[in-house]
Amino acid sequence: MHSEWIFNQIESLKIKKKINLLDFASGNGRNCIPLSKRNIIITAIDKDEEKLNKYKNINNINTICFDLETKEEWPLIREYYDVIIVVNYLFRPKIKKLTNLLKKDGFLFYETFSKGNEKYGIPKNPDFLLKDKELIDIFGEELIPLSFYDGKIKGKNISIKQMGGFKKGVFKKTPCY
């Protein structure tokens, strides 16, 4: 099933024109497949060609098979995407590079597991669990934080997740009087 939080964030944008969306580490396509039915052109990137093959012929989805964790540059266009979504994926060495892919005024919606999830299921490895407020720490200086949650998610299974919505824009310093 798709990420309800991601879909709520995208719905809140009230998209009226075609946009370019990157589904980063798209996996089985649980988010990009339903999003392809909207006014959205999607780039879905993942290292698993078998998974990508399941939706590579769906209208409005362009797939790229690439291991996102290599030292190679990602085969993605800088400042091209209006929206980037990341769900249940974490690779810290290159995570900040996502900001380079967003257009000015673009949005990043990131949802993944955080510390405490090891009590409820996988992942348990701390390398794949965000630390307290880590999404804010990673993206909060370059992007404007719009929403943030860190805590328990009750669904089919209980999990501990962080969800952060960010916008690429110009920071306006408020004068101090």
LONULO-900586 format. One record per atom (N, C-alpha, C): residue number from 1; atom name; x, y, z. Coordinates in pm, whole numbers. Layout:
BEGIN
num,atome,xx,yy,zz
NUM,CA,X,Y,Z
...
//
This chain:
BEGIN
num,atome,xx,yy,zz
1,N,83,-119,0
1,CA,0,0,0
1,C,87,126,0
2,N,38,230,-63
2,CA,114,355,-72
2,C,124,424,64
3,N,214,522,72
3,CA,229,599,195
3,C,118,704,202
4,N,32,689,300
4,CA,-78,784,318
4,C,-25,925,345
5,N,81,934,424
5,CA,139,1065,456
5,C,192,1133,331
6,N,265,1060,248
6,CA,318,1116,123
6,C,203,1166,36
7,N,100,1087,21
7,CA,-14,1126,-63
7,C,-84,1250,-7
8,N,-96,1259,125
8,CA,-155,1379,186
8,C,-71,1503,158
9,N,61,1488,163
9,CA,150,1602,135
9,C,134,1648,-11
10,N,132,1552,-101
10,CA,118,1586,-243
10,C,-20,1648,-270
11,N,-122,1592,-208
11,CA,-257,1647,-222
11,C,-263,1792,-174
12,N,-190,1823,-68
12,CA,-192,1959,-12
12,C,-131,2062,-108
13,N,-54,2016,-207
13,CA,8,2108,-303
13,C,-94,2162,-403
14,N,-209,2095,-415
14,CA,-314,2136,-508
14,C,-256,2159,-648
15,N,-196,2056,-702
15,CA,-127,2062,-831
15,C,-228,2087,-944
16,N,-198,2190,-1023
16,CA,-284,2225,-1136
16,C,-215,2202,-1270
17,N,-83,2207,-1273
17,CA,-8,2185,-1397
17,C,72,2057,-1385
18,N,120,2008,-1498
18,CA,205,1888,-1495
18,C,331,1919,-1416
19,N,370,1826,-1332
19,CA,493,1842,-1255
19,C,582,1720,-1275
20,N,710,1737,-1244
20,CA,807,1628,-1247
20,C,834,1583,-1104
21,N,811,1455,-1080
21,CA,828,1398,-948
21,C,932,1286,-954
22,N,1020,1284,-858
22,CA,1119,1177,-845
22,C,1078,1087,-730
23,N,1057,959,-761
23,CA,1034,858,-658
23,C,1169,789,-637
24,N,1237,831,-532
24,CA,1374,791,-505
24,C,1374,660,-428
25,N,1441,558,-482
25,CA,1439,422,-425
25,C,1296,371,-429
26,N,1241,365,-549
26,CA,1098,341,-571
26,C,1051,199,-542
27,N,1143,104,-534
27,CA,1104,-32,-496
27,C,998,-92,-585
28,N,892,-144,-524
28,CA,783,-210,-597
28,C,688,-112,-665
29,N,711,17,-651
29,CA,626,116,-716
29,C,499,149,-642
30,N,496,118,-513
30,CA,373,137,-437
30,C,328,283,-430
31,N,419,377,-452
31,CA,381,518,-454
31,C,370,572,-597
32,N,466,537,-682
32,CA,465,595,-816
32,C,352,542,-904
33,N,312,419,-886
33,CA,205,364,-971
33,C,74,441,-950
34,N,25,457,-826
34,CA,-98,535,-811
34,C,-80,684,-846
35,N,38,741,-821
35,CA,61,881,-855
35,C,62,905,-1006
36,N,94,802,-1083
36,CA,100,817,-1230
36,C,-37,848,-1290
37,N,-142,826,-1216
37,CA,-277,852,-1265
37,C,-315,999,-1248
38,N,-227,1077,-1187
38,CA,-252,1220,-1166
38,C,-175,1300,-1270
39,N,-174,1428,-1256
39,CA,-107,1518,-1351
39,C,43,1526,-1320
40,N,107,1408,-1314
40,CA,245,1399,-1266
40,C,327,1311,-1361
41,N,444,1362,-1401
41,CA,542,1283,-1476
41,C,642,1233,-1373
42,N,660,1101,-1366
42,CA,740,1042,-1258
42,C,867,979,-1313
43,N,976,1006,-1242
43,CA,1100,932,-1261
43,C,1112,841,-1140
44,N,1116,711,-1164
44,CA,1129,613,-1056
44,C,1267,551,-1069
45,N,1347,565,-965
45,CA,1483,512,-968
45,C,1500,410,-856
46,N,1560,297,-891
46,CA,1583,190,-795
46,C,1690,98,-853
47,N,1755,21,-768
47,CA,1858,-70,-817
47,C,1803,-204,-863
48,N,1678,-233,-832
48,CA,1620,-364,-860
48,C,1543,-361,-992
49,N,1608,-408,-1097
49,CA,1548,-404,-1231
49,C,1420,-488,-1238
50,N,1418,-598,-1166
50,CA,1300,-684,-1166
50,C,1176,-608,-1114
51,N,1196,-532,-1009
51,CA,1085,-452,-956
51,C,1046,-342,-1053
52,N,1145,-273,-1110
52,CA,1117,-165,-1205
52,C,1042,-216,-1328
53,N,1072,-337,-1371
53,CA,1008,-394,-1489
53,C,857,-408,-1472
54,N,811,-416,-1348
54,CA,667,-431,-1323
54,C,588,-306,-1360
55,N,655,-191,-1365
55,CA,582,-67,-1394
55,C,651,23,-1495
56,N,751,-28,-1564
56,CA,824,56,-1659
56,C,740,95,-1780
57,N,635,22,-1811
57,CA,551,54,-1926
57,C,423,129,-1890
58,N,412,173,-1767
58,CA,294,250,-1726
58,C,312,394,-1770
59,N,204,452,-1825
59,CA,209,592,-1869
59,C,253,683,-1755
60,N,332,782,-1790
60,CA,381,886,-1698
60,C,489,837,-1602
61,N,538,714,-1618
61,CA,648,667,-1533
61,C,768,634,-1620
62,N,880,699,-1589
62,CA,1009,668,-1653
62,C,1095,601,-1547
63,N,1146,483,-1578
63,CA,1225,410,-1478
63,C,1374,420,-1509
64,N,1453,421,-1404
64,CA,1599,419,-1415
64,C,1649,313,-1318
65,N,1723,217,-1371
65,CA,1784,115,-1286
65,C,1924,161,-1250
66,N,1947,186,-1123
66,CA,2076,238,-1078
66,C,2091,212,-929
67,N,2210,169,-890
67,CA,2240,149,-748
67,C,2273,284,-686
68,N,2185,335,-604
68,CA,2199,468,-545
68,C,2309,477,-441
69,N,2367,363,-405
69,CA,2466,362,-298
69,C,2610,346,-349
70,N,2630,362,-479
70,CA,2766,356,-532
70,C,2829,494,-522
71,N,2958,502,-556
71,CA,3027,631,-556
71,C,2998,709,-684
72,N,2936,643,-781
72,CA,2902,711,-907
72,C,2797,819,-883
73,N,2803,923,-967
73,CA,2700,1026,-962
73,C,2566,966,-1003
74,N,2460,1012,-941
74,CA,2328,966,-979
74,C,2295,1014,-1121
75,N,2231,932,-1202
75,CA,2196,972,-1339
75,C,2065,1053,-1342
76,N,2063,1160,-1263
76,CA,1944,1242,-1248
76,C,1978,1387,-1277
77,N,1882,1462,-1326
77,CA,1905,1600,-1368
77,C,1893,1694,-1248
78,N,1994,1781,-1234
78,CA,1994,1879,-1125
78,C,1885,1983,-1145
79,N,1826,2025,-1035
79,CA,1724,2131,-1033
79,C,1612,2105,-1134
80,N,1568,1981,-1143
80,CA,1468,1940,-1241
80,C,1333,1904,-1178
81,N,1336,1854,-1058
81,CA,1216,1796,-998
81,C,1138,1897,-914
82,N,1006,1897,-935
82,CA,917,1980,-854
82,C,894,1916,-718
83,N,892,1783,-716
83,CA,869,1707,-593
83,C,960,1585,-593
84,N,1020,1558,-478
84,CA,1094,1433,-456
84,C,1030,1363,-338
85,N,1004,1233,-356
85,CA,953,1153,-244
85,C,1053,1041,-214
86,N,1072,1016,-87
86,CA,1157,906,-41
86,C,1079,836,70
87,N,1059,706,54
87,CA,985,630,154
87,C,1063,503,189
88,N,1089,485,318
88,CA,1154,364,371
88,C,1290,338,307
89,N,1371,443,296
89,CA,1505,431,240
89,C,1596,529,312
90,N,1718,484,341
90,CA,1816,571,406
90,C,1956,528,367
91,N,2031,620,307
91,CA,2172,600,279
91,C,2239,734,308
92,N,2292,747,428
92,CA,2342,875,477
92,C,2453,938,393
93,N,2549,862,338
93,CA,2660,928,269
93,C,2620,1023,155
94,N,2505,1002,93
94,CA,2467,1086,-20
94,C,2333,1156,-3
95,N,2273,1145,113
95,CA,2137,1192,133
95,C,2119,1341,103
96,N,2216,1424,141
96,CA,2203,1569,122
96,C,2200,1609,-26
97,N,2250,1521,-113
97,CA,2252,1551,-257
97,C,2112,1561,-316
98,N,2013,1511,-245
98,CA,1875,1523,-293
98,C,1836,1670,-315
99,N,1888,1758,-231
99,CA,1852,1900,-244
99,C,1894,1957,-379
100,N,2002,1906,-436
100,CA,2051,1955,-567
100,C,1957,1919,-681
101,N,1872,1822,-661
101,CA,1783,1775,-767
101,C,1652,1854,-771
102,N,1622,1927,-666
102,CA,1497,2004,-658
102,C,1507,2135,-733
103,N,1399,2170,-802
103,CA,1386,2304,-859
103,C,1369,2403,-744
104,N,1393,2531,-773
104,CA,1360,2634,-676
104,C,1210,2624,-651
105,N,1171,2633,-528
105,CA,1032,2619,-484
105,C,983,2474,-493
106,N,1074,2377,-510
106,CA,1037,2236,-512
106,C,1021,2182,-370
107,N,962,2063,-361
107,CA,930,2003,-233
107,C,996,1866,-218
108,N,1046,1839,-99
108,CA,1097,1707,-62
108,C,1009,1653,49
109,N,956,1532,26
109,CA,878,1464,128
109,C,949,1333,160
110,N,995,1320,283
110,CA,1081,1208,323
110,C,1018,1136,441
111,N,1002,1005,428
111,CA,944,922,534
111,C,1026,794,546
112,N,1083,772,664
112,CA,1152,646,685
112,C,1160,614,834
113,N,1214,500,862
113,CA,1218,448,999
113,C,1318,524,1084
114,N,1288,531,1213
114,CA,1379,600,1304
114,C,1404,517,1429
115,N,1497,569,1508
115,CA,1537,502,1631
115,C,1415,466,1714
116,N,1412,344,1761
116,CA,1299,293,1837
116,C,1223,188,1757
117,N,1239,190,1625
117,CA,1170,93,1541
117,C,1219,-49,1566
118,N,1342,-62,1612
118,CA,1399,-196,1635
118,C,1315,-277,1734
119,N,1235,-210,1816
119,CA,1147,-280,1912
119,C,1028,-346,1842
120,N,993,-297,1723
120,CA,870,-340,1657
120,C,891,-424,1531
121,N,1007,-413,1471
121,CA,1028,-487,1347
121,C,1154,-440,1275
122,N,1159,-472,1147
122,CA,1276,-432,1070
122,C,1251,-296,1006
123,N,1357,-219,983
123,CA,1496,-248,1014
123,C,1527,-231,1163
124,N,1626,-307,1206
124,CA,1675,-299,1343
124,C,1815,-237,1347
125,N,1887,-247,1235
125,CA,2023,-197,1224
125,C,2023,-44,1236
126,N,2100,13,1330
126,CA,2101,159,1347
126,C,2146,236,1222
127,N,2217,169,1131
127,CA,2257,235,1007
127,C,2137,270,920
128,N,2025,202,943
128,CA,1905,224,864
128,C,1792,290,944
129,N,1828,345,1059
129,CA,1731,413,1144
129,C,1776,557,1168
130,N,1688,650,1142
130,CA,1721,790,1166
130,C,1735,816,1315
131,N,1827,905,1349
131,CA,1843,948,1488
131,C,1738,1056,1516
132,N,1725,1095,1642
132,CA,1627,1198,1680
132,C,1642,1323,1593
133,N,1533,1365,1533
133,CA,1525,1487,1451
133,C,1629,1491,1339
134,N,1675,1375,1293
134,CA,1782,1373,1193
134,C,1740,1434,1060
135,N,1616,1416,1017
135,CA,1574,1478,891
135,C,1585,1630,898
136,N,1548,1687,1010
136,CA,1562,1832,1029
136,C,1709,1871,1027
137,N,1793,1793,1094
137,CA,1936,1822,1096
137,C,1997,1814,956
138,N,1954,1718,877
138,CA,2010,1698,743
138,C,1965,1807,646
139,N,1834,1834,643
139,CA,1779,1921,539
139,C,1743,2062,586
140,N,1736,2083,717
140,CA,1685,2209,771
140,C,1765,2334,741
141,N,1893,2319,704
141,CA,1973,2437,672
141,C,1956,2480,527
142,N,1937,2384,438
142,CA,1926,2417,295
142,C,1783,2428,248
143,N,1692,2363,316
143,CA,1552,2363,278
143,C,1468,2418,393
144,N,1352,2470,359
144,CA,1263,2525,460
144,C,1175,2411,514
145,N,1184,2380,643
145,CA,1099,2275,700
145,C,952,2320,701
146,N,866,2234,650
146,CA,721,2263,646
146,C,644,2179,746
147,N,686,2054,760
147,CA,617,1964,854
147,C,718,1861,902
148,N,694,1811,1023
148,CA,784,1711,1078
148,C,710,1628,1183
149,N,734,1498,1179
149,CA,680,1407,1279
149,C,786,1302,1308
150,N,800,1267,1433
150,CA,891,1160,1474
150,C,821,1082,1584
151,N,775,961,1549
151,CA,707,884,1652
151,C,641,759,1598
152,N,551,707,1677
152,CA,487,579,1651
152,C,380,594,1543
153,N,381,500,1450
153,CA,279,490,1345
153,C,205,359,1369
154,N,75,370,1383
154,CA,-6,249,1403
154,C,-77,218,1273
155,N,-46,106,1216
155,CA,-111,59,1094
155,C,-126,-90,1108
156,N,-104,-158,997
156,CA,-106,-304,1001
156,C,-3,-352,1105
157,N,112,-287,1103
157,CA,216,-313,1202
157,C,256,-180,1264
158,N,299,-182,1388
158,CA,348,-61,1452
158,C,491,-36,1405
159,N,523,90,1378
159,CA,660,128,1342
159,C,690,266,1401
160,N,816,297,1409
160,CA,861,430,1452
160,C,923,495,1329
161,N,870,611,1293
161,CA,914,678,1171
161,C,933,827,1192
162,N,1013,883,1102
162,CA,1020,1027,1087
162,C,961,1061,952
163,N,888,1171,949
163,CA,831,1221,825
163,C,860,1370,821
164,N,923,1412,713
164,CA,956,1553,701
164,C,918,1607,564
165,N,855,1723,564
165,CA,824,1795,441
165,C,908,1921,437
166,N,971,1945,323
166,CA,1064,2058,309
166,C,1040,2128,176
167,N,1073,2256,171
167,CA,1061,2333,47
167,C,1193,2400,17
168,N,1231,2396,-110
168,CA,1351,2466,-154
168,C,1310,2607,-191
169,N,1359,2701,-119
169,CA,1323,2840,-143
169,C,1431,2930,-89
170,N,1401,3056,-89
170,CA,1495,3155,-40
170,C,1459,3185,105
171,N,1558,3171,192
171,CA,1535,3207,331
171,C,1534,3359,340
172,N,1432,3413,400
172,CA,1425,3557,422
172,C,1452,3581,568
173,N,1560,3653,592
173,CA,1593,3680,732
173,C,1501,3787,786
174,N,1444,3758,899
174,CA,1355,3853,965
174,C,1442,3950,1044
175,N,1422,4078,1020
175,CA,1505,4174,1096
175,C,1471,4170,1245
176,N,1572,4185,1325
176,CA,1552,4190,1470
176,C,1545,4337,1511
177,N,1445,4374,1587
177,CA,1429,4512,1631
177,C,1451,4523,1778
//
